[in-house]
Amino acid sequence: MPITPAHHIALVTGPLLSGAMLSLSLVAVPVLLDTTTQAPQLLHQWVRMYHYGHQVLPTMAVGTSLLYAYTAKTVEQQSKSQHLSQRRLLTLAALATVSMVPFTWLVMVPTNNELFRLQAASVMNADIIGFKGVRKLVVSWSWMHLTRSLMPLAGAVLGAAASVWA
């Protein structure tokens, strides 16, 4: 079966998603850490970075995953046995891409919540936590986010592998 437009779009949006996510951990967070010396400012900057990322990135993950799933279903309807490997790879691509969502809920939420709590508290009391403590939390978040960023990349690799069977 030839590569569908949905598959083509997923092969673009998956790596784009992963790259955008990686840029937060590899570029944005280091810039924040290198240019900020006050805990309340670092907390505010992290909250704003999270806000903008949260508006776009989960939606891209779900959308890309749905494109892979749709393509897998299309392959299934075309041939029941001939494209089994392609269908499996596309299904795995969909699951790998969207796995960043449950990873966030299960692994990252406690750190996210603590950063949000500290930011809200720092508005009333700038000395609520020292800079080193906030920096440690942001660095920890960045490593978790880096891990999460590799999930859509794994989906893209699996989706590209599926195109070999096209």
LINVENTA-V228413 format. One record per helix or strand of 2 or more residues. SS is the DSSP state (h for helix, s for strand). FROM is the first residue (numbers start at 1). LEN is the number of residues. If there is no record, write none. Layout:
BEGIN
ss=SS from=FROM len=LEN
ss=SS from=FROM len=LEN
END
This chain:
BEGIN
ss=h from=5 len=31
ss=h from=39 len=40
ss=h from=84 len=41
ss=h from=131 len=34
END
